[in-house]
Amino acid sequence: MLKTGVQSQLEWIRITISHLHTASDDIKEIEESIQEAFDQLKTIPQLKTKMSKLNEATIRSLTHSPYAAALENLLHIFNITATVEKTQEFIVEGNLLHAHRNIMELERARDDLMFEVYKLPFERREYDKNLLKNYFIEVERLVLDLGKQVWYICLRALDAVRENDDGAQQLASASRIIEREERPRRWKAQLFEVLLNSVRRRVEGNQFEDRTINKQWLARYLEVCRRTVVEDLKIVKRSLAAYFPPEYKIYDRYIQMYHDSISQRLREIAAEFLEKNELVQLLSWIQAYGGESMLGSPILGISTAALLNDNPLLPHSTTIQLYVRFIEINKRDIREWLDKALMQEKDVTLAKEISLELTPRVIEVAIDEFLEFSSCYKDAAMAFKVKHFEDRSYFMKYTATMYGGDEATTLSTYFYIYAVIAIANNLDICVQSTDKLEKHIPLTIEGDVADFSHSLLSLSLNPDLSLSSVGGFSVNRQKLIKKIDQLKKKWHYCMQFVISSLLDEVYEDISKHLEKLMSKEWLIGSYDLETICITIADYHNDYRHLRPHIRIALLKDLLYKVVGEFLIAIDNRRLTFSKYEERHLAAERIRQDARRISQLFESFIDNSKYQLPNLPAILLAIADIIDLRDKSILPLEASSFVRKYSDIHVELLTSILQSREDLGKAESKWIAEELINRARFRPRGDQEMLKLFQMCKLGKTGRTLPALVELFKNMFQTLVLSATKSIPSSN
């Protein structure tokens, strides 16, 4: 135990002695390092002396560095006058790149010297700086002159690429100079401003006339604008864009600049008080702006829809104001025209007060004027319809919200519909005015036709003659009535055409839905009939402005069309059944649709004086035949149907029976022929149903307008009757 303790103590003593040796070595190294530091510190006074000498040399170099820079640019300093004169000659001669090179060298020399001047002490700096500015003042003038030349070339950029090579070469030089000067002077932004001014000049500078010089000034100006824009953009895309860096996007910028400039000019024009023809010209031009004749040309490759969606030519409010203005002018013109028409009747009354002999002549003059006008009116109406159906969006539908007080009223106008409605009403007024003129014709008129001018010539040559002795103002009664009949026929023909145009507009919207009635889609539950009803109701909001008897005739034709489509579908066997459940479902759908049609058209009648035929009733009767489950009593049900609708043709009745899955074609035809043969000698049925069956019979070959045919048939019957009563008998 004692031995172990002594060994442990000796081990610790040995370790301690080794640590003391290590510490002694470290102390010696520290002493050596401190001695080296002392030795190095002794050299600092000598280093200070050397640094002071270097500082003096640096000060001397700063004092003489401007002179060194001057020596480097000595050639430019001494030859500055000659260089300025030569550069000015280059600018005048159009050698822009040479001129720009000289300017850059002079500017580099000036900037080098100015850099050295800024190193000088403040008390010397200002003097030398002003001295340099004054010495190189001509350089700034050269830059201004060069800029004027560059901007002039850019202003005529379109003309430059159209002309000879010199113009194109100068444009290329100007483009390179602009790109070089972008960093120091930001000339790219100035370039775009110059191009914008050029575009504005081309848009605004094409107006050479105004309303006082030429009534068609606006049409001529807009046509020149159209040609200018299209041709210029073609040049930009084909040639001009290549003269500038791609990142400039010159073609896109030109499109936007032309669009903005035209928009600004059109806004200025729209703010003026425009006449009717000017409104038409302006709105038509705006409508065609995105078409192929202008920006929509395939050659230009412009996305006009996106362009106009982001930046319309006119604000929506301005467009609405123009539309309202156009409608107001039309109303005023119509009133004035109707006032003139009514004046004809007043003129006849005055003529009676003056002389009974004068009345027929005044009537004849009025009828001749109306005959000429009716032809023009008809041609204009036909052209109006053709233009509309070429592009139904041409006469746009718009909604304007006008605020008055705390209430907002929404005005929704479909120009084509409203215009045609106005034409139809005007024609009806013309018919009435013609009838009134006819009533003023005396029952007897002495003499035959006498040429009015010949009568006046005879009186002027021989004042002693009486008015009656030279034929006066007498006219042939039968020829006058014949003219009136001719005029009425023209009015009626034009009115029939105009009203059929209204129906064509509705049919255009519902035809694709009519074709789906009594189809597989209809059977499983389509919304085509509801769409048809909503569309007709929407159009009826406009039809309310028609004169009552014309509106009823239109509604009748629409009713014929909708109900008749069910019969045509059955006759064409658009839908056949394979089991009773399908028949039952179809019958229920027919009943539901018949009730919906009746409800719709009954809501349109607001006057007990006018009634619509109960055409949907036949659909209910057809549904009963289709839905009949017991085949044995089918002949009895069909017989009752034929007694009620005795004018039905064999083919339609056969198709109704054959639509059942339990009857073949031969059996259906035999039953139909047997029943119709029995009813052949019975009194004819309802005339309205007869028209319906006739229309369905022609359904495959063309569309008829039975209500309109009846309306104008009655008009012509009245015309013939009145003409007959007006002609005195030979007794």
C-alpha positions in Angstrom: 0.0 0.0 0.0 2.8 2.4 1.0 4.7 1.6 -2.1 1.8 2.4 -4.3 1.3 5.8 -2.7 5.0 6.7 -3.1 4.9 5.7 -6.8 1.8 7.9 -7.4 3.5 10.9 -5.9 6.6 10.4 -7.9 4.5 10.3 -11.1 2.9 13.6 -10.4 6.4 15.2 -9.6 7.7 13.9 -13.0 4.7 15.5 -14.9 5.2 18.8 -13.2 8.9 18.9 -14.0 8.1 18.3 -17.7 5.6 21.2 -17.7 8.2 23.5 -16.3 10.6 22.7 -19.1 7.9 23.5 -21.7 7.1 26.8 -20.0 10.8 27.8 -20.1 10.9 27.2 -23.9 7.7 29.3 -24.5 9.2 32.2 -22.5 12.3 32.1 -24.7 10.2 32.3 -27.9 8.2 35.3 -26.6 11.4 37.1 -25.8 12.7 36.6 -29.3 9.3 37.9 -30.8 9.4 41.0 -28.7 12.9 41.7 -29.7 11.9 41.4 -33.4 9.0 43.9 -32.9 11.4 46.4 -31.3 13.8 46.1 -34.2 11.0 46.8 -36.7 9.6 49.8 -34.8 13.1 51.4 -35.1 12.5 51.8 -39.0 9.2 53.8 -38.7 10.9 57.3 -38.6 12.7 56.5 -41.8 9.4 55.3 -43.4 7.7 58.5 -42.4 10.4 60.5 -44.2 9.9 58.4 -47.4 6.1 58.8 -47.3 6.3 62.6 -47.0 8.4 62.6 -50.1 5.8 60.4 -51.9 2.9 62.7 -50.8 4.8 65.7 -52.3 5.1 63.8 -55.6 1.4 63.0 -55.6 0.5 66.6 -55.1 2.8 67.6 -57.9 1.1 64.9 -60.2 -2.4 66.2 -59.4 -1.3 69.7 -60.3 0.1 68.6 -63.7 -2.6 65.8 -64.7 -4.9 68.3 -66.5 -1.9 69.2 -68.7 -1.3 65.5 -69.4 -5.0 65.2 -70.5 -4.6 68.3 -72.6 -1.6 66.8 -74.3 -3.6 63.6 -75.1 -6.4 65.7 -76.7 -4.2 68.4 -78.1 -5.3 67.7 -81.7 -9.0 68.3 -80.9 -8.3 71.3 -78.8 -6.3 73.1 -81.5 -8.5 72.0 -84.4 -11.9 72.5 -82.7 -12.9 75.3 -85.0 -12.1 73.3 -88.1 -13.8 70.2 -86.7 -16.9 72.2 -85.9 -17.1 73.6 -89.4 -16.5 70.2 -91.0 -19.2 68.6 -88.8 -21.6 71.4 -89.7 -21.0 70.6 -93.4 -21.6 66.9 -92.7 -25.0 67.7 -91.1 -26.0 70.0 -94.0 -25.0 67.3 -96.6 -26.8 64.6 -94.7 -23.6 62.6 -93.7 -25.0 62.1 -90.2 -22.8 59.3 -89.2 -19.6 61.3 -90.0 -21.0 64.3 -88.1 -21.9 62.1 -85.1 -18.4 60.6 -85.0 -16.9 64.1 -84.9 -19.3 65.2 -82.2 -18.5 62.1 -80.1 -14.7 62.8 -80.4 -15.1 66.4 -79.3 -17.3 65.3 -76.5 -14.8 62.7 -75.4 -12.0 65.3 -75.3 -14.1 67.7 -73.4 -15.2 65.1 -70.9 -11.6 63.9 -70.3 -10.5 67.4 -69.5 -13.5 68.1 -67.4 -12.8 64.9 -65.4 -9.3 66.2 -64.6 -10.6 69.6 -63.7 -12.9 68.1 -61.1 -9.8 66.7 -59.3 -8.4 70.2 -58.7 -8.9 72.1 -55.5 -12.2 74.0 -55.3 -10.6 77.5 -55.7 -9.1 76.5 -59.1 -11.9 74.1 -60.2 -14.7 76.6 -61.0 -12.5 78.8 -63.2 -11.2 75.9 -65.3 -14.6 74.4 -65.6 -16.2 77.6 -67.0 -13.2 77.9 -69.3 -13.8 74.5 -70.7 -17.6 75.0 -71.1 -17.0 78.2 -73.1 -14.3 76.6 -75.2 -16.5 73.6 -76.2 -19.8 75.6 -76.4 -20.1 74.9 -80.2 -20.4 71.2 -79.5 -23.8 71.6 -77.9 -25.0 73.6 -80.9 -23.8 70.8 -83.2 -25.7 68.3 -81.1 -28.9 70.4 -81.4 -28.4 70.7 -85.2 -27.8 67.0 -85.5 -30.9 66.3 -83.4 -33.1 68.5 -85.6 -31.9 66.6 -88.7 -32.5 63.2 -87.1 -36.0 64.2 -85.9 -36.9 65.6 -89.3 -35.9 62.3 -90.9 -37.9 60.3 -88.4 -40.8 62.6 -88.9 -40.8 61.6 -92.6 -39.9 58.0 -91.9 -42.9 56.6 -93.9 -42.0 58.8 -96.9 -38.3 57.9 -96.5 -38.9 54.2 -97.1 -41.3 54.9 -100.0 -38.7 57.1 -101.8 -35.2 56.5 -103.2 -32.3 54.8 -101.4 -31.0 58.1 -100.0 -34.0 58.6 -97.8 -33.9 55.0 -96.5 -30.1 55.3 -95.9 -30.6 58.5 -93.9 -33.3 56.8 -91.9 -30.9 53.9 -91.1 -28.2 56.4 -90.1 -30.7 58.3 -87.8 -31.7 55.0 -86.2 -28.1 54.1 -85.4 -27.5 57.6 -83.9 -30.6 57.3 -81.8 -29.5 54.0 -80.4 -26.0 55.3 -79.6 -27.4 58.4 -77.9 -29.9 56.4 -75.8 -27.6 56.2 -72.8 -26.4 59.9 -72.6 -29.5 61.6 -73.9 -32.5 59.2 -73.8 -33.3 59.8 -77.5 -35.4 56.6 -77.8 -38.3 58.2 -75.9 -38.0 61.4 -78.0 -38.1 59.2 -81.1 -41.5 57.7 -80.1 -42.8 61.2 -79.4 -41.7 62.4 -82.9 -43.4 59.3 -84.5 -46.6 60.0 -82.6 -46.6 63.6 -83.8 -46.1 62.3 -87.3 -49.1 60.0 -87.0 -51.3 62.7 -85.6 -50.4 65.0 -88.5 -51.3 62.3 -91.0 -54.7 61.7 -89.3 -55.6 65.3 -88.7 -54.1 66.7 -91.8 -56.3 64.7 -94.2 -59.4 66.9 -93.7 -59.4 69.4 -96.5 -63.1 70.4 -96.4 -65.9 71.1 -93.9 -69.6 71.2 -94.0 -69.8 74.6 -95.6 -67.7 73.5 -98.6 -69.0 69.9 -99.1 -72.0 68.2 -97.5 -70.1 64.9 -97.8 -67.0 66.2 -96.0 -67.0 63.6 -93.3 -67.4 60.7 -95.6 -64.5 61.9 -97.7 -62.4 62.6 -94.7 -63.0 59.2 -93.2 -62.3 57.4 -96.5 -59.0 59.2 -96.8 -58.2 58.2 -93.2 -59.0 54.6 -93.9 -56.8 54.5 -97.0 -54.0 56.3 -95.2 -54.1 54.1 -92.1 -54.1 50.8 -94.1 -51.4 51.9 -96.5 -49.2 53.3 -93.8 -49.4 50.2 -91.6 -48.6 48.0 -94.6 -45.4 50.1 -95.2 -44.5 49.9 -91.5 -44.9 46.2 -91.4 -43.2 45.5 -94.7 -40.3 48.0 -94.6 -40.1 50.6 -91.8 -39.9 48.2 -88.8 -36.6 46.7 -90.2 -34.8 50.1 -89.7 -35.2 50.0 -86.0 -34.1 47.4 -83.3 -36.6 44.7 -82.7 -37.0 45.7 -79.0 -38.5 49.0 -80.2 -41.6 47.1 -81.4 -42.2 49.8 -84.1 -45.1 48.0 -85.8 -47.0 47.5 -82.6 -46.3 51.1 -81.6 -47.6 52.4 -84.9 -50.8 50.4 -84.6 -51.4 51.9 -81.1 -50.5 55.4 -82.2 -52.8 55.3 -85.2 -55.6 53.9 -83.1 -55.2 56.5 -80.4 -54.9 59.4 -82.9 -58.0 58.2 -84.7 -59.9 57.8 -81.5 -59.0 61.3 -80.4 -60.1 62.8 -83.7 -63.4 60.9 -83.7 -64.1 62.1 -80.2 -63.6 65.6 -81.4 -66.0 65.0 -84.3 -68.6 63.3 -82.1 -68.6 66.3 -79.8 -69.7 68.5 -82.7 -73.4 68.9 -83.7 -73.6 66.3 -86.5 -76.3 66.1 -89.1 -78.2 62.9 -89.9 -76.0 61.8 -92.9 -72.9 62.6 -90.9 -74.1 60.4 -88.0 -74.7 57.6 -90.4 -71.3 58.0 -92.0 -69.5 58.2 -88.6 -71.2 55.2 -87.0 -70.9 53.1 -90.2 -67.2 53.9 -90.3 -66.7 52.9 -86.7 -68.6 49.7 -87.3 -66.3 48.8 -90.2 -63.1 49.9 -88.4 -62.3 46.3 -87.3 -63.4 44.7 -90.5 -61.2 43.5 -93.4 -61.4 46.8 -95.2 -59.5 48.4 -92.3 -57.5 47.1 -89.4 -59.0 43.6 -89.8 -57.2 43.2 -93.1 -55.4 39.8 -93.1 -52.3 41.5 -94.5 -52.0 43.6 -91.4 -52.4 40.7 -89.0 -53.9 42.8 -86.2 -56.0 41.4 -83.3 -58.7 44.0 -83.7 -61.0 42.4 -81.1 -58.4 42.7 -78.4 -57.5 46.2 -79.5 -61.0 47.5 -79.5 -61.8 45.7 -76.3 -58.9 47.4 -74.4 -59.3 50.8 -76.2 -62.6 51.4 -77.9 -62.7 54.1 -80.5 -65.3 56.0 -78.6 -66.4 55.8 -75.0 -69.6 53.9 -74.4 -71.4 57.0 -73.2 -70.4 58.9 -76.4 -71.6 56.1 -78.6 -75.0 56.0 -76.7 -75.3 59.8 -77.2 -74.7 59.4 -81.0 -77.4 56.6 -81.1 -79.9 58.7 -79.2 -79.1 61.7 -81.4 -79.7 59.5 -84.5 -83.0 58.3 -83.2 -84.1 61.8 -82.4 -83.3 63.1 -85.9 -85.2 60.1 -87.4 -88.2 61.0 -85.2 -88.0 64.6 -86.3 -87.7 63.6 -90.0 -90.6 61.2 -89.8 -92.8 63.9 -88.1 -91.8 66.4 -90.8 -92.5 63.9 -93.6 -95.9 63.0 -92.1 -96.7 66.7 -91.6 -96.0 67.2 -95.4 -98.2 64.2 -96.2 -101.0 65.7 -94.1 -100.5 69.0 -95.9 -101.5 67.3 -99.1 -105.0 66.8 -97.6 -105.0 70.4 -96.4 -104.0 71.5 -99.9 -106.9 69.6 -101.3 -109.3 71.2 -98.9 -107.9 74.7 -99.8 -108.2 73.8 -103.5 -111.9 73.0 -102.9 -112.4 76.4 -101.4 -110.7 78.1 -104.3 -112.3 76.1 -107.1 -113.8 72.6 -107.6 -111.9 72.4 -110.9 -108.6 72.7 -109.0 -109.2 69.8 -106.7 -108.6 66.9 -109.1 -105.4 68.5 -110.4 -104.0 69.0 -106.8 -104.9 65.4 -106.0 -103.1 64.2 -109.2 -100.0 66.2 -108.3 -100.0 64.7 -104.8 -100.5 61.2 -106.2 -97.6 61.6 -108.7 -95.3 62.7 -105.9 -96.4 59.8 -103.8 -95.8 57.3 -106.6 -92.3 58.5 -107.1 -91.6 58.5 -103.4 -93.1 55.0 -102.8 -90.6 53.5 -105.3 -87.7 55.1 -103.5 -89.1 54.1 -100.1 -89.4 50.5 -101.2 -85.9 50.3 -102.6 -84.5 51.8 -99.4 -86.4 49.3 -97.3 -85.1 46.4 -99.3 -81.5 47.7 -99.2 -81.9 48.1 -95.4 -83.0 44.5 -95.0 -80.3 43.1 -97.2 -77.6 45.1 -95.3 -78.9 43.9 -92.0 -79.0 40.2 -92.9 -75.5 40.3 -94.4 -74.3 41.1 -90.8 -76.9 41.1 -88.1 -74.5 42.9 -85.8 -74.2 45.9 -88.2 -77.2 47.7 -86.6 -76.1 47.0 -83.0 -78.2 46.4 -80.0 -77.2 48.6 -77.1 -78.3 49.4 -73.6 -78.0 52.9 -72.2 -78.6 53.7 -68.5 -79.8 57.2 -68.0 -80.2 58.6 -64.5 -82.8 61.0 -63.4 -83.1 61.9 -59.8 -82.9 58.7 -57.7 -84.2 56.5 -60.5 -82.3 54.7 -63.2 -84.1 53.9 -66.5 -82.6 51.4 -68.9 -83.2 52.1 -72.5 -82.7 49.0 -74.7 -83.0 49.6 -78.4 -82.6 47.3 -81.4 -82.1 49.7 -84.3 -83.1 47.4 -87.1 -86.4 46.3 -85.4 -87.3 49.8 -84.4 -86.5 51.2 -87.8 -88.6 48.6 -89.6 -91.5 49.1 -87.1 -91.4 52.8 -87.9 -91.4 52.1 -91.6 -94.4 49.8 -91.3 -96.4 52.3 -89.3 -95.5 55.1 -91.8 -96.6 52.9 -94.7 -99.9 52.3 -92.9 -100.3 56.1 -92.5 -99.6 56.5 -96.2 -102.3 54.1 -97.0 -104.8 56.0 -94.9 -103.6 59.3 -96.4 -104.1 57.9 -99.9 -107.7 56.8 -98.9 -108.4 60.3 -97.7 -107.2 61.8 -101.0 -109.4 59.4 -102.9 -112.5 60.6 -101.0 -111.9 64.1 -102.3 -112.3 63.1 -105.9 -115.6 64.5 -107.2 -118.1 61.9 -108.6 -118.0 63.6 -112.0 -115.1 65.3 -113.7 -115.7 67.1 -117.0 -113.3 66.6 -119.9 -110.3 64.3 -120.5 -106.8 64.7 -119.3 -105.4 68.2 -120.1 -101.8 68.8 -119.9 -101.3 71.4 -117.2 -98.3 73.1 -118.7 -100.1 73.3 -122.1 -103.1 74.9 -120.4 -100.9 77.5 -118.7 -99.1 78.2 -122.0 -102.4 78.7 -123.8 -103.6 81.2 -121.1 -100.3 83.1 -121.2 -100.5 83.5 -125.0 -104.1 84.5 -125.0 -105.3 86.1 -121.7 -108.8 86.5 -123.0 -109.4 82.7 -122.9 -111.1 81.3 -119.9 -109.6 78.6 -117.7 -112.3 76.0 -118.7 -112.0 76.7 -122.4 -108.4 75.5 -122.5 -108.9 72.4 -120.5 -108.1 74.2 -117.2 -107.2 71.8 -114.4 -109.5 69.0 -115.4 -108.3 65.4 -115.3 -109.6 62.0 -116.4 -111.3 60.5 -113.3 -110.7 56.9 -114.3 -107.0 57.5 -114.9 -106.7 59.3 -111.6 -108.4 56.5 -109.7 -106.1 54.1 -111.6 -103.1 56.0 -110.3 -104.5 55.9 -106.8 -105.0 52.1 -107.1 -101.4 51.8 -108.3 -100.1 53.8 -105.4 -102.1 51.7 -102.9 -100.7 48.5 -104.4 -97.2 50.0 -104.0 -97.9 50.9 -100.4 -99.3 47.4 -99.6 -96.4 45.6 -101.4 -93.9 47.7 -99.5 -95.7 47.1 -96.2 -95.9 43.4 -96.8 -92.2 43.3 -97.5 -91.4 45.3 -94.4 -93.5 43.2 -92.1 -92.1 40.0 -93.5 -88.7 41.4 -92.6 -89.8 41.6 -88.9 -90.9 38.0 -89.0 -87.6 37.0 -90.7 -85.8 38.5 -87.8 -87.7 36.4 -85.3 -87.4 33.2 -87.4 -83.7 33.8 -87.6 -83.5 33.4 -83.9 -86.0 30.6 -83.3 -85.5 28.4 -86.4 -82.9 26.1 -84.8 -85.2 25.6 -81.8 -88.3 25.0 -83.9 -86.4 22.2 -85.7 -85.9 20.4 -82.4 -89.6 20.2 -81.5 -91.1 16.7 -81.6 -87.5 15.2 -81.6 -85.7 12.8 -79.3 -84.2 15.7 -77.4 -87.6 17.3 -77.0 -89.1 14.1 -75.7 -86.5 13.7 -72.9 -86.9 17.3 -71.8 -85.2 20.1 -73.8 -85.9 23.8 -73.2 -86.4 24.7 -76.9 -90.0 25.6 -76.6 -89.4 27.8 -73.6 -86.5 29.5 -75.5 -88.9 30.1 -78.4 -91.5 31.6 -76.1 -89.0 33.9 -74.3 -87.7 35.0 -77.7 -91.1 35.9 -79.0 -92.0 37.7 -75.8 -88.9 39.7 -76.1 -89.6 40.7 -79.7 -93.2 41.5 -78.7 -91.9 44.2 -76.4 -90.8 45.9 -79.6 -94.0 44.9 -81.6 -96.1 46.8 -79.1 -95.1 49.9 -81.1 -96.8 48.6 -84.2 -100.3 49.7 -85.1 -102.7 47.2 -83.6 -104.0 45.5 -86.7 -100.5 45.0 -88.0 -99.3 43.7 -84.7 -102.1 41.2 -84.5 -101.3 40.0 -88.1 -97.7 39.4 -87.0 -98.7 37.5 -83.9 -101.0 35.3 -85.9 -98.2 34.4 -88.2 -95.9 33.6 -85.3 -98.7 31.4 -83.8 -99.1 29.7 -87.2 -95.4 29.1 -87.3 -95.0 27.6 -83.8 -98.1 25.4 -83.9 -97.5 24.5 -87.5 -94.0 23.3 -86.6 -95.5 20.5 -84.5 -97.7 19.4 -87.4 -94.8 19.5 -89.8 -92.7 17.5 -87.4 -95.4 14.8 -87.1 -95.9 14.8 -90.9 -92.2 14.3 -91.4 -92.2 11.6 -88.7 -89.5 13.4 -86.8 -90.3 11.3 -83.8 -91.6 7.7 -83.7 -92.5 5.6 -80.7 -91.7 2.0 -79.9 -93.8 1.5 -76.8 -96.8 3.1 -75.0 -94.7 4.8 -72.3 -93.0 6.9 -75.0 -96.3 7.8 -76.5 -97.8 8.8 -73.2 -94.7 10.9 -72.4 -94.9 12.6 -75.8 -98.7 13.3 -75.3 -98.0 14.9 -72.0 -95.3 17.1 -73.4 -97.6 18.1 -76.3 -100.3 19.1 -73.8 -97.9 21.0 -71.7 -96.4 22.9 -74.7 -99.9 23.6 -76.1 -100.9 25.3 -72.8 -97.7 27.2 -72.7 -98.3 28.5 -76.3 -101.8 29.5 -75.5 -100.8 31.3 -72.3 -98.0 33.2 -74.1 -100.2 34.5 -77.0 -103.2 35.3 -74.8 -100.9 37.6 -72.8 -100.2 39.6 -75.9 -103.9 40.5 -76.4 -104.8 43.7 -74.5 -107.8 44.7 -76.5 -111.0 42.7 -76.8 -111.4 44.1 -80.4 -108.7 41.7 -81.6 -108.6 38.0 -81.0 -106.1 35.2 -82.0 -107.3 31.9 -83.3 -107.2 28.9 -80.9 -104.6 27.0 -82.9 -103.1 25.2 -79.9 -106.4 23.3 -79.5 -105.4 21.0 -82.3 -102.3 19.9 -80.4 -104.5 18.8 -77.5 -106.6 16.8 -79.9 -103.5 15.2 -81.4 -102.2 14.4 -78.0 -105.4 12.5 -77.2 -105.0 10.3 -80.3 -101.4 9.6 -79.5 -102.1 8.9 -75.8 -105.1 6.6 -76.5 -104.1 3.2 -75.0 -107.0 1.1 -76.3 -106.4 0.6 -80.1 -110.0 -0.7 -80.6 -111.5 2.7 -80.0 -108.9 4.6 -82.0 -111.1 4.8 -85.2 -113.9 6.4 -83.0 -111.4 9.0 -81.6 -109.9 9.7 -85.0 -113.4 10.1 -86.4 -114.3 12.7 -83.8 -111.0 14.5 -84.6 -111.8 14.6 -88.4 -115.3 15.9 -87.7 -113.8 18.8 -85.8 -110.9 19.4 -88.2 -112.4 18.4 -91.5 -109.9 20.2 -93.6 -107.0 18.1 -92.5 -105.2 16.3 -95.4 -104.7 12.6 -95.6 -101.0 12.6 -95.3 -101.0 14.5 -92.0 -103.7 12.3 -90.5 -101.8 9.2 -91.7 -98.6 10.5 -90.0 -100.5 11.1 -86.7 -101.9 7.6 -86.7 -98.6 6.0 -87.9 -96.6 7.7 -85.1 -98.2 5.0 -82.8 -96.2 1.8 -82.5 -99.3 -0.4 -82.7 -100.3 0.8 -86.2 -98.5 0.2 -89.5 -98.3 2.4 -92.5 -100.9 0.7 -94.6 -103.4 0.5 -91.7 -102.9 4.1 -90.8 -103.4 5.3 -94.4 -106.5 3.2 -94.8 -108.1 4.6 -91.6 -107.1 8.2 -92.6 -108.5 7.9 -96.1 -111.7 6.2 -94.9 -112.4 9.0 -92.3 -111.6 11.9 -94.7 -113.7 10.4 -97.4 -116.7 10.3 -95.0 -116.1 13.9 -94.1 -115.7 15.0 -97.7 -119.4 16.1 -98.1 -119.7 17.8 -94.7 -119.4 21.5 -94.3 -115.9 22.9 -94.3 -114.2 23.6 -91.0 -112.6 26.6 -89.4 -110.9 28.9 -92.0 -108.0 29.4 -89.6 -107.4 25.7 -89.4 -107.6 25.4 -93.2 -104.8 28.0 -93.4 -102.8 26.1 -90.8 -103.1 22.8 -92.8 -102.2 24.5 -96.0 -99.2 26.1 -94.5 -98.1 22.6 -93.1 -98.6 21.1 -96.6 -96.1 23.7 -98.0 -93.8 23.3 -95.0 -91.3 21.3 -97.0 -91.2 23.7 -100.0 -91.3 27.1 -98.4 -92.7 29.3 -95.7 -95.9 31.2 -96.1 -97.3 34.0 -94.0 -101.1 33.2 -93.8 -102.0 36.1 -91.5 -100.2 38.6 -93.6 -101.7 37.2 -96.8 -105.1 37.5 -95.3 -104.4 41.0 -94.0 -103.3 42.3 -97.4 -106.1 40.3 -99.2 -108.6 42.2 -97.1 -106.8 45.5 -97.9 -107.0 44.8 -101.6 -110.7 43.8 -101.4 -111.4 47.0 -99.7 -109.4 48.8 -102.3 -111.3 47.2 -105.2 -114.6 47.8 -103.5 -113.9 51.5 -102.8 -112.7 52.0 -106.4 -115.8 50.3 -107.7 -118.1 52.6 -105.7 -116.2 55.6 -106.8 -116.7 54.9 -110.5 -120.2 56.2 -111.6 -122.4 53.7 -113.4 -123.0 54.1 -117.1 -126.7 54.6 -116.4 
